[in-house]
Amino acid sequence: MPMVVSHKQRIYFRYEGDKGAFLLLHHGLLGRHQDWFEAGYVEELAQQFRLIIPDARGHGRSDHPAQPEDYSPDELADDMIAILDALDIRNTHFLGVSLGALVGFNLLQRYPERLRVTLLGGEVPFVSQAAREAWAGYAEQLSTASLQALRMELRGPAAQPDPDTPEEQEAGAAGALLQAMCNWAPFPDERVSVRSPLALFCGDRDPAMARIQSAVARIARVRVIPLPGPTTRDVFLAREPLLELLHRYIRSGRKGGEPRNGAHEADNRPRGPRQQRGEQGSESPGPHTRADEPPSAAGDNSEQNAGGQPGEDSTAPADQAGPAPDASPTTDTGADATTDAPSGSEEFTSNGAHLRDHED
């Protein structure tokens, strides 16, 4: 199974689809990559996008460190960059819920050129006092016995234990993550700007709506879009309204003109294969780092490469629909990249991140 090593932790991911733009799907707290399969997202989205579907550290098939210091927001974001670098993906659309929303917002702040259109669900991007109190309560009550109850509260009544992880290990990692989240820095008081299209969604009856709107008032060029449902979890499980919003919002990004606020377009063409064979099982001793390479000229709509080989220009067909009424049109980010999913038993390395394809 494909994994990268980031900050000494192995991060698992799935790659689905063979055409269209890249889209990273990030699950929520106590979730796993299978959530996107079970809720029906992958079956539909893989027809139009190349999907990157990770297990965050402490979840699913990724490593489960038991210390709170291993769950900083920066490390969680760096894990996603490690995957993109190992696959030689220049930038991607991003859909994240709950914990995934925090990771997505952190990526926007630290690696703005790596995200194209970002759609985040829930209150987690904004570390409020109410959120801290909720996390502290979860951490205090968490045990193997209470883990399933918390899992069902966060993911829905159909949520099941992770068959790949012992309950004790999952509970220990969840407790460490929740303790870490209680100490995460609060959302800044000063106004924050983002360089690429960003929208937030939540349930139209979500009790956190007022707090989300208050935090969003401090972010330039962002919208809050309520979708039918009492909570973000219900919106996720309903699927169709969120999928419709995702498609409309990505189309709106493709219809804009010059980027606003002087932001440059990030070229999404493959940079060429940066793949090196190495010994099986070798790992990077230090944290993952991203190469500071300047992007190529933006807006390059090269001839479509039917073969879709890594290192060659490829432009996916543009959507024909107009801008979404819920989102401000913003420039699309160059040509859609094309790359093949990793296969075989090769080890791929990129700037300290190691991608390994293990047998299940």
Beta strands, then each sheet from edge to edge (+ up, - down):
strand 1: 2-6
strand 2: 9-16
strand 3: 22-26
strand 4: 50-54
strand 5: 92-97
strand 6: 115-121
strand 7: 192-203
strand 8: 219-227
strand 9: 347-350
strand 10: 353-357
sheet 1: 8+ 7+ 6+ 5+ 3+ 4+ 2- 1+ 10- 9+
end
